Amino acid sequence: MARNKKRPVYLNLLQIRLPVGGVVSIVHRISGVLLAILLPVSVYLLQRLLADQATFDRIVADARRPVARAVELAVLWLFGQHFFAGIRHLLMDLDIGTSRRAGRIGAWLVFAASVAVVGYAGARLL
């Protein structure tokens, strides 16, 4: 059996250049996993918010700190990214935006929309 000498010995994932549509697809999967991981945390926070008035006031005061605001915006970006990428994938399942050019434009629109949502929310939080 002849051996192919041009085969790579290892695969360096940092050197692979994916098209923007591939990046959106991977980020969509990662954001979905992170949102699933954050679900128990959000249920716990909701339970604590509903416990009593003093706990509610303390959690609301903690949520107004700059670090908490940054975490809120990061979670909002996860939601926005996952939502808009999901819409893009649903449209592509319906054969809308499946050409190379339309797919590239749609991928950039996903990133732009998620950043716009975070920018709007960040401006409202100030």
C-alpha positions in Angstrom: 0.0 0.0 0.0 1.5 3.3 -1.1 1.8 5.9 1.6 0.7 9.5 0.9 3.6 11.7 2.0 1.6 15.0 1.7 -0.8 14.0 4.5 -0.5 16.3 7.5 0.8 14.8 10.7 -1.4 16.8 12.9 -4.3 19.2 12.4 -3.7 22.7 13.8 -7.2 24.1 14.3 -5.8 27.7 14.8 -4.5 27.7 11.2 -7.7 26.7 9.5 -9.5 29.7 7.8 -13.2 29.1 7.9 -15.6 31.2 5.9 -17.8 33.6 7.9 -20.7 31.2 7.6 -18.7 28.4 9.2 -17.7 30.7 12.0 -21.4 31.6 12.6 -22.3 28.0 12.6 -19.7 27.1 15.2 -20.5 30.1 17.4 -24.2 29.1 17.2 -23.4 25.7 18.6 -21.1 27.1 21.3 -23.7 29.7 22.3 -26.3 27.0 22.6 -24.1 24.9 24.9 -23.3 27.9 27.1 -27.0 28.9 27.3 -27.9 25.3 28.3 -25.2 25.5 31.0 -26.5 28.8 32.2 -30.1 27.6 32.5 -29.7 26.1 36.0 -28.0 29.3 37.2 -30.9 31.5 35.9 -33.5 29.2 37.5 -31.6 29.5 40.8 -31.5 33.3 40.5 -35.2 33.4 39.8 -35.9 31.2 42.8 -33.7 33.5 45.0 -35.5 36.6 43.6 -38.8 35.2 44.6 -37.7 34.2 48.1 -38.4 37.4 49.9 -38.1 41.2 49.6 -34.7 41.5 51.3 -33.1 38.9 49.0 -34.7 40.6 46.0 -33.3 44.0 46.9 -29.8 42.5 47.5 -29.7 40.7 44.2 -31.0 43.8 42.3 -28.3 45.9 44.0 -25.6 43.3 43.1 -26.9 43.3 39.5 -26.2 47.1 39.2 -22.5 46.6 39.7 -20.2 47.1 36.6 -19.0 43.5 36.6 -22.6 42.2 36.8 -23.6 44.5 33.9 -20.8 43.1 31.8 -22.0 39.6 32.5 -25.5 40.6 31.7 -24.4 42.0 28.3 -22.3 38.9 27.6 -25.3 36.6 28.3 -27.5 38.9 26.2 -24.9 38.6 23.3 -25.2 34.8 23.7 -29.0 35.0 23.4 -28.8 37.4 20.4 -26.2 35.4 18.6 -28.0 32.1 19.1 -31.3 33.6 18.1 -30.2 35.4 14.9 -28.0 32.4 13.9 -31.0 30.1 14.5 -33.2 32.3 12.2 -30.5 32.2 9.6 -30.3 28.4 9.8 -34.1 28.1 9.5 -34.1 30.3 6.5 -31.4 28.3 4.9 -33.4 25.1 5.6 -36.2 26.8 3.5 -33.6 27.4 0.7 -33.5 31.1 1.4 -30.0 32.6 1.3 -28.2 29.5 0.3 -26.0 31.0 -2.4 -22.4 31.8 -1.5 -23.0 35.6 -1.6 -26.3 35.5 0.3 -24.8 33.1 2.9 -21.9 35.4 3.5 -24.1 38.5 3.8 -26.5 36.6 6.1 -23.6 35.5 8.4 -22.3 39.1 8.7 -25.9 40.3 9.4 -26.1 37.7 12.3 -23.0 39.2 13.8 -24.1 42.8 13.2 -27.6 42.1 14.7 -26.2 40.5 17.8 -23.8 43.4 18.4 -26.5 45.9 17.7 -28.8 44.3 20.3 -25.9 44.4 22.9 -25.1 48.0 22.0 -28.7 49.0 22.4 -29.0 47.2 25.7 -25.7 48.7 26.9 -26.8 52.2 26.0 -30.1 51.6 27.9 -28.2 50.3 31.0 -26.2 53.4 31.3 
